[in-house]
Amino acid sequence: MTREPRPPRVQDAAFRSHCGAQRFAFNWGLGKLKANRDQRKAEASYGLELLTRLGRADEARTELELAVRLCGNERERAVLERKLADLG
């Protein structure tokens, strides 16, 4: 019966540390992807493009101003403010 070689304790600790760092980086990236997806869903729910195409830009502007005031997420607020500036 053969035994698998085991790394020295120092290397074993380094391997485990790298695995933890890799998992942390993966979870961070996954969180960013989910936040972006949720942001896109939220933007789609605003219905601003439809209001603008229907010639109701004033209503779209009012809705955006309300969304900016109520927004708790700094990143989302920046997106909303850019959309508001694009409306003029």
GUKEVEX-572425 format. One line per field, with one value per residue: residue number from 1; x, y, z of N, C-alpha, C, O in turn. Coordinates in nm, 4 decimals. Each point is the difference from the previous one (the first is absolute). Example, Ala and Ser with C-alpha at 12.3 -4.5 7.8 and 13.67 -1.06 7.14 Angstrom:
seq (1 | 2)
neast (1.3190 | -0.1386)
nnorth (-0.5690 | 0.1069)
nup (0.7800 | -0.1385)
caeast (-0.0890 | 0.0820)
canorth (0.1190 | 0.1190)
caup (0.0000 | 0.0060)
ceast (0.0900 | -0.0770)
cnorth (0.1200 | 0.1090)
cup (0.0000 | 0.0730)
oeast (0.1036 | 0.0509)
onorth (-0.0019 | 0.1108)
oup (0.0665 | 0.0169)
END
This chain:
seq (1 | 2 | 3 | 4 | 5 | 6 | 7 | 8 | 9 | 10 | 11 | 12 | 13 | 14 | 15 | 16 | 17 | 18 | 19 | 20 | 21 | 22 | 23 | 24 | 25 | 26 | 27 | 28 | 29 | 30 | 31 | 32 | 33 | 34 | 35 | 36 | 37 | 38 | 39 | 40 | 41 | 42 | 43 | 44 | 45 | 46 | 47 | 48 | 49 | 50 | 51 | 52 | 53 | 54 | 55 | 56 | 57 | 58 | 59 | 60 | 61 | 62 | 63 | 64 | 65 | 66 | 67 | 68 | 69 | 70 | 71 | 72 | 73 | 74 | 75 | 76 | 77 | 78 | 79 | 80 | 81 | 82 | 83 | 84 | 85 | 86 | 87 | 88)
neast (0.0842 | -0.1114 | 0.1995 | -0.2016 | 0.1005 | 0.1273 | -0.1655 | 0.1808 | 0.0807 | 0.2220 | 0.1053 | 0.0423 | 0.1677 | 0.2052 | 0.0617 | 0.0619 | 0.2149 | 0.1554 | 0.0240 | 0.1275 | 0.2234 | 0.0839 | 0.0259 | 0.1876 | 0.1953 | 0.0372 | 0.0678 | 0.2233 | 0.1448 | 0.0301 | 0.1456 | 0.2177 | 0.0861 | 0.0537 | 0.2006 | 0.1790 | 0.0481 | 0.1025 | 0.2247 | 0.1189 | 0.0446 | 0.1756 | 0.2069 | 0.0552 | 0.0876 | 0.2092 | 0.0840 | 0.2066 | 0.0954 | -0.0762 | 0.0735 | 0.1983 | 0.0100 | -0.0402 | 0.2245 | 0.0620 | 0.0799 | -0.1807 | -0.1349 | 0.0528 | -0.0473 | -0.2118 | -0.0564 | 0.0526 | -0.1329 | -0.1886 | 0.0043 | -0.0025 | -0.1983 | -0.1166 | 0.0879 | -0.0254 | -0.0900 | 0.1800 | 0.0387 | -0.1143 | 0.0777 | 0.1824 | -0.0439 | -0.0568 | 0.1727 | 0.1042 | -0.0875 | 0.0513 | 0.2000 | -0.0036 | -0.0784 | 0.1760)
nnorth (-0.1185 | 0.0729 | 0.0760 | 0.0804 | 0.0534 | -0.0066 | 0.1416 | 0.1005 | -0.0438 | -0.0050 | -0.1870 | -0.1534 | 0.0483 | -0.0610 | -0.2162 | -0.0691 | 0.0384 | -0.1393 | -0.1881 | 0.0180 | -0.0146 | -0.2084 | -0.1170 | 0.0385 | -0.0881 | -0.2121 | -0.0497 | 0.0228 | -0.1579 | -0.1752 | 0.0353 | -0.0255 | -0.2086 | -0.0953 | 0.0551 | -0.1058 | -0.2058 | -0.0221 | 0.0183 | -0.1760 | -0.1511 | 0.0387 | -0.0471 | -0.2168 | -0.0351 | 0.0604 | -0.1540 | -0.0092 | -0.2026 | -0.1484 | 0.0064 | -0.0984 | -0.2240 | -0.0366 | 0.0131 | -0.1970 | 0.1375 | 0.1155 | -0.1059 | 0.0104 | 0.1918 | 0.0246 | -0.1063 | 0.1073 | 0.1667 | -0.0667 | -0.0464 | 0.1835 | 0.0987 | -0.1019 | 0.1095 | -0.2231 | -0.0474 | -0.0233 | -0.2144 | -0.1011 | 0.0343 | -0.1213 | -0.2076 | -0.0360 | -0.0054 | -0.1995 | -0.1626 | 0.0116 | -0.0799 | -0.2228 | -0.0379 | 0.0103)
nup (0.0000 | -0.1797 | 0.0616 | 0.0522 | -0.1937 | 0.1822 | -0.0535 | -0.0814 | 0.2036 | -0.0141 | -0.0650 | 0.1596 | 0.1404 | -0.0712 | 0.0251 | 0.2030 | 0.0509 | -0.0813 | 0.1215 | 0.1824 | -0.0287 | -0.0181 | 0.1874 | 0.1178 | -0.0723 | 0.0626 | 0.2082 | 0.0228 | -0.0729 | 0.1379 | 0.1661 | -0.0554 | -0.0056 | 0.1959 | 0.0840 | -0.0857 | 0.0773 | 0.1994 | -0.0158 | -0.0706 | 0.1606 | 0.1368 | -0.0767 | 0.0131 | 0.2049 | -0.0496 | -0.1375 | 0.0854 | -0.0028 | 0.1492 | 0.2122 | 0.0343 | 0.0273 | 0.2163 | 0.0153 | 0.0821 | -0.1597 | -0.0711 | -0.1458 | -0.2185 | -0.1077 | -0.0706 | -0.1912 | -0.1894 | -0.0677 | -0.1012 | -0.2191 | -0.1299 | -0.0404 | -0.1625 | -0.1731 | 0.0134 | -0.1989 | 0.1318 | 0.0504 | 0.1642 | 0.2091 | 0.0516 | 0.0710 | 0.2142 | 0.1436 | 0.0073 | 0.1287 | 0.2182 | 0.0603 | 0.0330 | 0.2079 | 0.1395)
caeast (-0.0842 | 0.0818 | -0.0541 | 0.0237 | 0.0929 | -0.0625 | 0.0939 | 0.0415 | -0.1015 | 0.0061 | -0.0645 | -0.1419 | -0.0643 | -0.0029 | -0.1044 | -0.1324 | -0.0162 | -0.0286 | -0.1364 | -0.0907 | 0.0060 | -0.0682 | -0.1440 | -0.0383 | -0.0036 | -0.1150 | -0.1216 | -0.0036 | -0.0416 | -0.1392 | -0.0804 | -0.0037 | -0.0878 | -0.1387 | -0.0380 | -0.0221 | -0.1236 | -0.1108 | -0.0080 | -0.0634 | -0.1424 | -0.0618 | -0.0095 | -0.1062 | -0.1303 | -0.0340 | -0.0891 | 0.0336 | 0.0114 | -0.1353 | -0.0544 | 0.0695 | -0.0458 | -0.1387 | -0.0025 | -0.0323 | 0.1306 | -0.0173 | -0.0324 | 0.1223 | 0.0879 | -0.0552 | 0.0260 | 0.1439 | 0.0323 | -0.0473 | 0.0880 | 0.1272 | -0.0197 | -0.0264 | 0.1049 | 0.0964 | 0.1230 | 0.0748 | 0.0248 | -0.1269 | -0.0317 | 0.0805 | -0.0633 | -0.1244 | 0.0325 | 0.0421 | -0.1210 | -0.0694 | 0.0735 | -0.0260 | -0.1335 | 0.0125)
canorth (0.1185 | 0.1207 | 0.1215 | 0.1234 | 0.0898 | 0.1178 | 0.1132 | 0.0435 | 0.0839 | 0.1391 | 0.0017 | -0.0303 | 0.1237 | 0.0929 | -0.0488 | 0.0303 | 0.1454 | 0.0368 | -0.0448 | 0.0956 | 0.1254 | -0.0245 | -0.0023 | 0.1381 | 0.0725 | -0.0511 | 0.0538 | 0.1435 | 0.0153 | -0.0428 | 0.1081 | 0.1093 | -0.0409 | 0.0037 | 0.1403 | 0.0550 | -0.0576 | 0.0628 | 0.1390 | -0.0006 | -0.0293 | 0.1199 | 0.1009 | -0.0394 | 0.0193 | 0.1424 | 0.0343 | 0.1345 | 0.0035 | 0.0034 | 0.1342 | 0.0919 | -0.0256 | 0.0462 | 0.1456 | 0.0362 | 0.0170 | 0.0647 | -0.1065 | -0.0785 | 0.0814 | -0.0020 | -0.1327 | -0.0105 | 0.0822 | -0.0743 | -0.1156 | 0.0498 | 0.0347 | -0.1193 | -0.0999 | -0.0133 | -0.0558 | 0.1084 | -0.0360 | 0.0128 | 0.1430 | 0.0595 | -0.0394 | 0.0766 | 0.1410 | 0.0096 | -0.0085 | 0.1276 | 0.1003 | -0.0284 | 0.0503 | 0.1452)
caup (0.0000 | -0.0088 | 0.0619 | -0.0752 | 0.0712 | 0.0599 | 0.0016 | 0.1347 | 0.0673 | -0.0487 | -0.1317 | 0.0187 | 0.0467 | -0.1130 | -0.0919 | 0.0571 | -0.0058 | -0.1387 | -0.0309 | 0.0632 | -0.0763 | -0.1275 | 0.0269 | 0.0297 | -0.1275 | -0.0745 | 0.0615 | -0.0286 | -0.1396 | -0.0106 | 0.0574 | -0.0984 | -0.1099 | 0.0467 | 0.0180 | -0.1345 | -0.0526 | 0.0717 | -0.0456 | -0.1333 | 0.0211 | 0.0576 | -0.1058 | -0.0926 | 0.0641 | 0.0087 | -0.1090 | -0.0460 | -0.1459 | -0.0551 | 0.0211 | -0.0898 | -0.1370 | -0.0113 | 0.0092 | 0.1384 | 0.0638 | 0.1311 | 0.0963 | 0.0178 | 0.0838 | 0.1356 | 0.0558 | 0.0256 | 0.1163 | 0.1167 | 0.0172 | 0.0523 | 0.1413 | 0.0813 | -0.0213 | 0.1081 | -0.0549 | -0.0653 | -0.1400 | -0.0717 | -0.0045 | -0.1076 | -0.1268 | -0.0114 | -0.0252 | -0.1406 | -0.0817 | 0.0189 | -0.0784 | -0.1412 | -0.0344 | -0.0175)
ceast (0.0891 | -0.0734 | 0.0283 | 0.0974 | -0.0754 | 0.1010 | 0.0422 | -0.1047 | -0.0009 | -0.0693 | -0.1489 | -0.0757 | -0.0105 | -0.1075 | -0.1387 | -0.0282 | -0.0357 | -0.1403 | -0.1021 | -0.0043 | -0.0725 | -0.1504 | -0.0516 | -0.0140 | -0.1195 | -0.1291 | -0.0133 | -0.0494 | -0.1450 | -0.0931 | -0.0126 | -0.0936 | -0.1468 | -0.0485 | -0.0273 | -0.1305 | -0.1216 | -0.0181 | -0.0709 | -0.1495 | -0.0724 | -0.0181 | -0.1123 | -0.1378 | -0.0408 | -0.0968 | 0.0282 | 0.0081 | -0.1374 | -0.0609 | 0.0636 | -0.0481 | -0.1430 | -0.0111 | -0.0341 | 0.1285 | -0.0121 | -0.0324 | 0.1234 | 0.0963 | -0.0469 | 0.0282 | 0.1476 | 0.0406 | -0.0428 | 0.0918 | 0.1346 | -0.0124 | -0.0122 | 0.1127 | 0.0993 | 0.1359 | 0.0715 | 0.0220 | -0.1267 | -0.0390 | 0.0763 | -0.0593 | -0.1265 | 0.0273 | 0.0480 | -0.1213 | -0.0791 | 0.0679 | -0.0233 | -0.1366 | 0.0016 | -0.0738)
cnorth (0.1253 | 0.1168 | 0.1195 | 0.0876 | 0.1222 | 0.1143 | 0.0320 | 0.0955 | 0.1436 | 0.0099 | -0.0260 | 0.1257 | 0.1011 | -0.0415 | 0.0368 | 0.1499 | 0.0446 | -0.0417 | 0.0961 | 0.1316 | -0.0152 | 0.0037 | 0.1409 | 0.0799 | -0.0442 | 0.0594 | 0.1496 | 0.0238 | -0.0376 | 0.1074 | 0.1177 | -0.0339 | 0.0072 | 0.1433 | 0.0660 | -0.0513 | 0.0661 | 0.1454 | 0.0077 | -0.0296 | 0.1232 | 0.1074 | -0.0328 | 0.0269 | 0.1470 | 0.0426 | 0.1366 | 0.0095 | 0.0097 | 0.1392 | 0.1008 | -0.0179 | 0.0478 | 0.1516 | 0.0490 | 0.0131 | 0.0654 | -0.1034 | -0.0853 | 0.0746 | -0.0014 | -0.1331 | -0.0186 | 0.0810 | -0.0688 | -0.1190 | 0.0424 | 0.0320 | -0.1242 | -0.1031 | -0.0013 | -0.0491 | 0.1072 | -0.0269 | 0.0164 | 0.1471 | 0.0679 | -0.0327 | 0.0819 | 0.1466 | 0.0192 | -0.0046 | 0.1303 | 0.1098 | -0.0216 | 0.0492 | 0.1518 | 0.0800)
cup (0.0000 | 0.0623 | -0.0878 | 0.0768 | 0.0515 | -0.0011 | 0.1437 | 0.0578 | -0.0515 | -0.1357 | 0.0125 | 0.0441 | -0.1145 | -0.1006 | 0.0502 | -0.0051 | -0.1416 | -0.0404 | 0.0600 | -0.0755 | -0.1332 | 0.0204 | 0.0287 | -0.1296 | -0.0843 | 0.0543 | -0.0254 | -0.1429 | -0.0207 | 0.0558 | -0.0954 | -0.1156 | 0.0405 | 0.0181 | -0.1354 | -0.0592 | 0.0663 | -0.0429 | -0.1346 | 0.0124 | 0.0527 | -0.1062 | -0.0965 | 0.0599 | 0.0059 | -0.1095 | -0.0610 | -0.1516 | -0.0652 | 0.0157 | -0.0954 | -0.1433 | -0.0206 | 0.0110 | 0.1392 | 0.0810 | 0.1375 | 0.1071 | 0.0282 | 0.0922 | 0.1453 | 0.0681 | 0.0335 | 0.1220 | 0.1283 | 0.0283 | 0.0576 | 0.1481 | 0.0875 | -0.0043 | 0.1154 | -0.0474 | -0.0810 | -0.1490 | -0.0840 | -0.0126 | -0.1126 | -0.1367 | -0.0226 | -0.0317 | -0.1437 | -0.0926 | 0.0077 | -0.0815 | -0.1494 | -0.0437 | -0.0195 | 0.0979)
oeast (0.0878 | -0.1226 | 0.1071 | -0.0083 | -0.0902 | 0.1186 | -0.0695 | -0.0795 | -0.1067 | -0.0776 | -0.0801 | -0.1096 | -0.1009 | -0.0723 | -0.0843 | -0.1129 | -0.0881 | -0.0678 | -0.1016 | -0.1063 | -0.0685 | -0.0725 | -0.1085 | -0.0972 | -0.0655 | -0.0839 | -0.1106 | -0.0876 | -0.0726 | -0.1062 | -0.1072 | -0.0781 | -0.0839 | -0.1144 | -0.0956 | -0.0752 | -0.0963 | -0.1123 | -0.0850 | -0.0811 | -0.1111 | -0.1042 | -0.0714 | -0.0960 | -0.1165 | -0.0797 | -0.0865 | -0.0418 | -0.0186 | -0.0593 | -0.0685 | -0.0241 | -0.0380 | -0.1102 | -0.0434 | 0.0138 | 0.0802 | 0.0506 | 0.0244 | 0.0611 | 0.0814 | 0.0378 | 0.0340 | 0.0796 | 0.0722 | 0.0347 | 0.0555 | 0.0884 | 0.0503 | 0.0029 | 0.0516 | 0.0971 | -0.0566 | -0.0097 | 0.0037 | -0.0520 | -0.0554 | -0.0029 | -0.0237 | -0.0705 | -0.0299 | -0.0073 | -0.0555 | -0.0681 | -0.0077 | -0.0184 | -0.0821 | 0.0035)
onorth (0.0149 | 0.0097 | 0.0098 | 0.0100 | 0.0513 | -0.0213 | -0.0352 | 0.0584 | 0.0598 | 0.0926 | 0.0617 | 0.0271 | 0.0694 | 0.0848 | 0.0473 | 0.0416 | 0.0840 | 0.0717 | 0.0299 | 0.0597 | 0.0919 | 0.0573 | 0.0378 | 0.0734 | 0.0828 | 0.0474 | 0.0498 | 0.0834 | 0.0673 | 0.0261 | 0.0594 | 0.0844 | 0.0479 | 0.0315 | 0.0764 | 0.0765 | 0.0366 | 0.0495 | 0.0868 | 0.0594 | 0.0312 | 0.0651 | 0.0896 | 0.0272 | 0.0303 | 0.0913 | 0.0588 | 0.0995 | 0.0740 | 0.0528 | 0.0867 | 0.0980 | 0.0365 | 0.0548 | 0.1139 | -0.0592 | -0.0280 | 0.0084 | -0.0391 | -0.0606 | -0.0122 | -0.0038 | -0.0582 | -0.0467 | 0.0039 | -0.0255 | -0.0698 | -0.0337 | -0.0017 | -0.0929 | 0.1044 | 0.0028 | 0.0541 | 0.0908 | 0.0541 | 0.0428 | 0.0849 | 0.0855 | 0.0497 | 0.0611 | 0.1022 | 0.0747 | 0.0463 | 0.0821 | 0.0967 | 0.0379 | 0.0553 | 0.1230)
oup (0.0850 | -0.0048 | -0.0600 | 0.1224 | -0.0663 | 0.0249 | 0.0953 | -0.0736 | -0.0138 | -0.0235 | -0.0701 | -0.0490 | -0.0125 | -0.0524 | -0.0762 | -0.0261 | -0.0181 | -0.0735 | -0.0629 | -0.0169 | -0.0449 | -0.0813 | -0.0440 | -0.0181 | -0.0634 | -0.0766 | -0.0210 | -0.0231 | -0.0731 | -0.0566 | -0.0125 | -0.0439 | -0.0763 | -0.0325 | -0.0137 | -0.0604 | -0.0673 | -0.0097 | -0.0205 | -0.0710 | -0.0429 | -0.0066 | -0.0451 | -0.0721 | 0.0260 | 0.0216 | -0.0648 | -0.0591 | -0.0965 | -0.0941 | -0.0542 | -0.0706 | -0.1113 | -0.0028 | 0.0166 | 0.1070 | 0.0891 | 0.1119 | 0.1142 | 0.0880 | 0.0916 | 0.1171 | 0.1030 | 0.0815 | 0.0997 | 0.1153 | 0.0848 | 0.0787 | 0.1123 | 0.0807 | 0.0399 | 0.0755 | -0.0950 | -0.0827 | -0.1105 | -0.1031 | -0.0699 | -0.0885 | -0.1101 | -0.0803 | -0.0616 | -0.0976 | -0.0997 | -0.0615 | -0.0759 | -0.1157 | -0.0732 | -0.0055)
END
